[in-house]
Amino acid sequence: MSRYAKATGSGGGFKPEFGIHNAVCCQLVDMGTHDKEWQGKVVGTANKINIGFEFIDIELDGENETYHPIWGQQETNSLSKKANLRKLLEGWRGKALSDEELKSFDLDKLLGLSCHLVIQPNSNGNPKITAISKAKTTFPGKRELVSFWFDEDFSGELPEWMPEWMKETIEDSEEWMAFHSPDEFQGEESVDELLEEEGFVEEEEIPF
């Protein structure tokens, strides 16, 4: 719903190996609000974001040259005490988020930042980012830095750089349906509320 995270009550088939990887955050995508399920039942809704990273220490062969792959992870867009996004951000910056930042944190500040990703298997044996730490140096990322948000600038179209699987997920979100079919949308929030822009918070020095 918004590029501003707050406290509340992958690319092309590539999968990274388990371990520690050097990376640059190159992609932030608002996946929209979707149903949350538990034991086969819908228990609410949650806004999801996909954080994409360029893996600097991996090179794959392309048609004409080698390239760094992109792989990302979806997180609930929340900075509540138990939220995994908050845990990852605070580990990345090496500093707890302030009370003001918890009210509204501009996620676009992550774009272009270097980091170390700790990737371990999840319950299904697939790679999962379990921790992020700040890098002492700036890694030479080559990917374009891009982001997409359902905010006041949303035109109703999805960018060309976005993969099909991501577009399909977004087009099934409450925000997409509220924008394109407002008369049919039966969500709890109005279209204006779903597309409302949150306030801006000033940047911190280290590292965001």
N, C-alpha and C positions, 0 to 999 in steps of 0.2 A: 504494500500500500504506500510505502514511503521510503525514501533513501535515508531518513532519519530514524535510527533505532532508539528505543526508549525502554525504560523499566516498566514491566507490566506484572499484575498479581501473578558431460565431462569431456569429455571432448574426443569424438572420433573413435571410440572404442579403446583408447589408451587407458591403462591402469598402472599407477606407479607401484614399485616394489615397496615392501615394508622397510622402514628405516627412517633416516633423516635426509631431507632434501633441501637444497637451496632453491628459492623461488621468489618470484615477483608477483604481487597481486595485479592482475591485468583486466579483470572482468567482474562486474557487479551487476546482478540481474534480479529485479523484483519479479518473483514467480507468481505473485498474487496470493489471494486468500483461498484456502481450500479446506474441505472437511478433514477433521482429525478423527481417526478411527482407533478403537481399542476393543480387542476381542470381537471384531466384526461389527461393532456398533459405532455410529457416529456420536462423538462426545463433545463436539464443538467445532470451531474453525481456528485456523492459524495462518498468518501471513508468512510466507517462506521467501528467503533470498538464496541465490546461488553465488558463491564466492569462487571465482576462477583464478588459478595460479599458473604462471608460466614456469615450467621446470627447467631451471638454468643448467643443471648438471646432467641433463639428458638430451641427446640429439638423435632425431629420427631422420631417415632418408625420405626426402620428398621427390617430386618429379624432376626438379632442376637443382635442388640444393637441400641441405640439411636444415632442420628446424627444431625449435624447442616445443614440446607438446604442452597443451593446456589441459588441466584437469581441475575439477572443482567439487565443492560439497555444498549441499543445501542445509540451511539452518533456519530455525524459527526466528523471525525478526523480533526478538525480545531481549531486553537487558535485565530481566528479573534475576533475583539471587541465584536461582537454580538453572538459568538459561545457559546452554552450551556456548552460544555466541558471546556472552559476557565473559565466560571463562577463557575462550580463545583470544578475545581482544585484550584482556588484561594481561594474559601471558605474553602476548605479542609485544605490547608496549612496555612491559616490565613495571607496571604501575597501575594501581586501582583506578577505576573511573570515578571522577568526582560526582558529587550530588547534582551539579549542574549538567554534567555530561550525561548522567543517567536519565535526565529529563528529555534530552534530545541530542543524539550523537550522529554527526554527519558521516555516513558510511563511505561517501565518495572520497574522503580523506585517505582511505586505504589504497587507492589506485596508485600504482607505481612504487609502492613501498617494498623493500626487500625483507626477506624473513627466512627462517628455518622451519620447515614443516616436519612434525613427527607423525609418521603414518604407521598405524597398527591395524591388525584385522578386527573387523566388527564381529558380531555374533554369527554372521553368515560366512565369515572368512574373507569378506571383501575389504579393500583398503578404506581406512577412515582416518581423517585428520584428528588426532587426539590432543595435540598441543601445537602452539605456534610460539616461536621466540624471535626476538628482534635480531637482525643481523648487524654485525659490527662494521660491515662494508656495504656499499651499494652494488648490487649485481647488475650486469649489463643486459637488461631485458630488451627484446626486439619486437615484442608484440604490441599492437595498438592498444591503448588503454581505453576501454569502453564501459559504459554503464547504461542501464535502462531502468526507469522508474515510472510507476503510475502516479504522476504528480500533475500539477497544473499545466505542464508543458506537453503532456501526453496527447498525441495527435490522432490516436486510434489505429496507428500502423506500428508494425514491429520492424526493427532494423534488419537490414540484409545480412549482417554478420552473425545473426542469431541462428543456431542450428535448429533443424526441424523438430526434434524431440522437445526442445525448450519452448518453441512456439506453440506446440500442441498443448503443453501443460499450461502455459499462460492463457491460452484461449479457452481453457476450462475453468478459469478463476472467476471469482465474484466480481473483481474489478473490470475484467474484460466484458463480462455479460452486462454489468451495470452501464458501461459506456455504450455498447453496441445495441443492447436490447433493454433499455431502461423500463419500458412498459411491461416487459415480461419478467424482469428481475424481481425476486421476492426476498432479497436479503434483509437483514435487520437494520443495516445502515443505509442512509440515502446515498445517491450518486455523489453529491458534494462531499459527504463525510468520507466516502471511500477514496476520493481523489484529493482530499485536503492535504496541503503542504504543511509539514511541521515547522517549528521555529529553528533558527540557526544557532549553533553554539560555537564560540570562538575556539580556534585551534590551540592545542597544547604543543609544547616544543619537542618532547621526546616520546616516541617518534611521531605520534599523531594524537 
